[in-house]
Amino acid sequence: MDKCLFAFAFGLLMLGGCSARVVTVPPGPLIRVEGQPVSIRCDVKEYTGPSEQDFEWNMLKDAKGPKTKIISSFDSRYSDQTYSKRVASGDISVVRLQDNEVELKIAEVKLTDAGFYECQTPSTDYVISGNYMAQVQLTVIPNTLKVSPKTPPPVISEGGDLTLSCNVTRELIHPTYLSVTWSVKKGTTSEEILTFGPQGDVVTGSRFARGYADGFIRLVPGRNGVFELVISRMTTSDEGNYECNGTEWTHETGGNWIKIVESTKEMGTVAVTPTGRSLNVKASPFSSPSSTSLVLSPGNSLTLMCGVTADNLPALSLEVSWLADGREIITMDRSGVVISNTSSSGAQGKKGEASLERTEAGDYRLSVRGVSIENGGNYTCRIRTFINKEGRRWYMTAEKTSNPVTVKVSEIKPNFTLTLVAEVNPQKTAEPTELACRVTNIANLPLGGRLGVSWEYTSLPGLGDDPQTSHPIGSLDANGNLLPGSIYMERMKSGALTLSRVQPNTFKLRILRTQEIDMGQYVCSVSAWSVNSQGDMVKTSENRSSPLTVRWDAKRPIVNVVAKRIREASVGGSTFEMACSVTTQNIGDAGYSVLIQSQDSMDSTVRTIMTLSPDNVVQHGGATDPNRRDNLVLTKSGAAEFRFRLAGVQLSDRGYYWCDVTAWTKQQPGQAWTKASSSESNKIRINFLENGPSFSIAIKSDDSSVYPWETAKMECSLSVSGSSPKTDDLAYEVKWFFTRLRGGPAPIQVASVDRFGVVRKINRNSSSDVTIERKDTHIYLLNIFGTQDSDSGEYFCSVTPWYLSASTGAWTEAQELTSSKVFLAVKFAVWDSLKLPLLYGASASLGVGLFSLVLGLVCAQCCCRNTAHLPRSRNKLMDLEMD
């Protein structure tokens, strides 16, 4: 017992020596402002006993003065009467944060609350060790923070600067620090712009960081607590209700900054007037600022002014553009770089040279030297205003276009007369055609002027199947450049059609071989060109001739197509072949395109099977099964004969087949084909009946009777007649049945093999085994191994043929066939049945007899011997001998 007490005491000493209670509070002194909430945390570590510890808070005016009880975490009557009311009202409370940590809270601290606050924990340790209380000094200063903002202007023009001035002061009783924050409020959402302090650092809101970095938001600290925030180049997105916040901070031991009091004051609402409301743009002639129209002669200079006015114009960057009839001709961007949209070539090159300059703030002058007729139109000045809000990012604030100024350039146009005649008129197809366009009575053509021509073709009404249309043939400009039309480009490249100027006032159109598609009305349009001040050719006028009809009595081309059957498709899987012969009239050398078409009946939808182009390119139609395209052949077997072959016909191929042939001609080798005429052949029908193959079945057995344990074999053979399919296109499902002698009339299935060769055996009570063997395509063999008496009975086979139909291309199930019955008898052999039992019985009897004999001998020798027998007296023998 003494040893146990000694061990227990030693354990307590060891436990106490390993841990020492530590009670901690924040390092002081804590500086707080009167009327603000105060919280002081206290925790305990390295203790023993229950995990949840209790805490008591006391207050001392001096570090070593008397204690006044404030509040306890476990005793509701702990508070002194000076604090009981504040504890009861909740002004002073203690909140448990963890099992070993609490927080003392004072909702509104008073000046009289200044002093030393002691946190004490009752001991739960086995050994008194460590500290059980800790003190922190609380200093309460009066609230002297004042925030006095200056009201900003209520309205600012877009692009202007906004200065937000805010005065933040406090009485420096203890070492405290100030910070000032500006924010903008839109609706219910407030967003901080910038914060300065308390360490002299600057923190910006996420949306304003780029602006502060680029210098568009600046902080200007003043004297006596005055701070100014300048926001440059205001936009409509900067509108809102601005606020100023002043905060007083204390820097406690450990480097923590504690906010002790703050005050937020509303500065006022600021609205931004969009630039578009004050932007005005006016365009006018330089010579007459009040006029809105101007009349010039070719070669004169055009000068127009653009005046721009707007509120806060110096803060805006302008992009100035002049437009003629809505088309931009010259632009001065916001950096002052002039971009001209005129060039020395093309349509713009025919106009005068334009320039743009800034004469003074808000005034821009457009000058065009050497105007021509093309420079006439309505001129407008377009102004776009920009603000550089965030360094490289520009924001367009407004766009406005001025009133139009009408500019007219008058000129005396050249005058002349046109005559279009046919110098060579074709009388039939393939003859040449030559048309001459002559210009006479030329007047007012300036020195250096030239003529150009353009030709146009219009088809005759009612000629052909196409409606009447017009196409440009080609043109020759003033410099003699040939510009062919898209339809006639190939014919001009090959020389089949030419445009030329044979004299300064005569133009000709030649067609080497005129076709029927060339019959129609021809018109020539001659334009007069003059040289402008820049040396470029400018079109000044254009006249159009009367239409000239080119036509002859053409014999209409005729195409006849006859289809004939080459090979008849009488049964499914056979081959169908037909030939189409083409004859033509009024067509020379021609190429042919062939369409092989079909339909199920005379009223059904027409399908295109194959096509052959004039260039002998074969394509399959949309009605062709992709898997059967190898069975389709379309060839050109002669100059005007085509053959179509369909191998392996199916039921779906039944219907009517014919050829649709189109004749095509070429004017020159290498040119595109031109359609001449088309025709369809007579229709050839594919019609056959699919009867399918016929099957018969027979059964035979090698022996009708067998002995037990012998093997019985029965053969089920089939024969095919009619349209016999290929070996790979034929399969059978075979089932074997038998009827027991003593089992009732219902047949029992023995085994089966499906058409995929999978054998299935039926569970049987007999000890014999069965297999099905396929000897060849049409013969199946049933083997019964180890026959028993229960295998006696009548056997027959049932077969379901399957064949791949040549008509449908699908596997088809034929009618089930059942064979006749064969009888199998398992013989009962008497001698064979008795010889074994007799042999066993004789052997057993002989064995028992031998055993009994040996046993008797052993017993006689060992068990029945008389051990007391005395030998016969020799005296008696002697007596006998004597007698």
Secondary structure, DSSP 4 states (H G I P E B T S, - for coil): -HHHHHHHHHHHHHHHHH--BEEE---SPEEEETTS-EEEEEEEES--S-SSPP-EEEEESSTTS-EEEEEESS-TT-S-HHHHHHHHHTSEEEEEEETTEEEEEESS--GGG-EEEEEE-----SS--B-SEEEEEEEEE----EEEEPPPPSEEETT--EEEEEEEE---SSS-EEEEEEEEEETTEEEEEEEE-SSS-EEE-TTTHHHHHTTSEEEEE-STTEEEEEE-S--GGG-EEEEEEEEEEEE-TTS-EEEEEEEEEEEEEEEEE-HHHH-EEEEEESS-TT-SEEEE-TT--EEEEEEEE-TTGGG-EEEEEEEETTEEEEEE-TTS-EEE---SSTTGGGSPEEEEEEEETTEEEEEEES--GGG-EEEEEEEEEEEEEETTEEEEEEEEE---EEEEE-----EEEEEEEEEE--SSTT--EEEEEEEEEEES--TT-EEEEEEEEEEPTTSSSSPP-EEEEEEE-TT--EEE-TTTHHHHHHTSEEEEEEETTEEEEEESS--GGG-EEEEEEEEEEEE-TTS-EEEEEEEEPPPEEE---PPPPEEEEEEEEEE---STT--EEEEEEEEEES--S-EEEEEEEEESSTTS--EEEEEE-TT--EEE-TTS-GGGGGGEEEEEEETTEEEEEE-S--GGG-EEEEEEEEEEE-SSTTSPPEEEEEEE---EEE-------EEEEEEEES-SEE-TT--EEEEEEEEEESSPPPGGGEEEEEEEEEEETTS-SS-EEEEEE-TT--EEEPP-SSS-EEEEEEEETTEEEEEEES--GGG-EEEEEEEEEEEE-TTTSSEEE---EE---EEEEE---HHHHHHHHHHHHHHHHHHHHHHHHHHHHHHHHHTS--TT--PPPHHHHHHHHH-
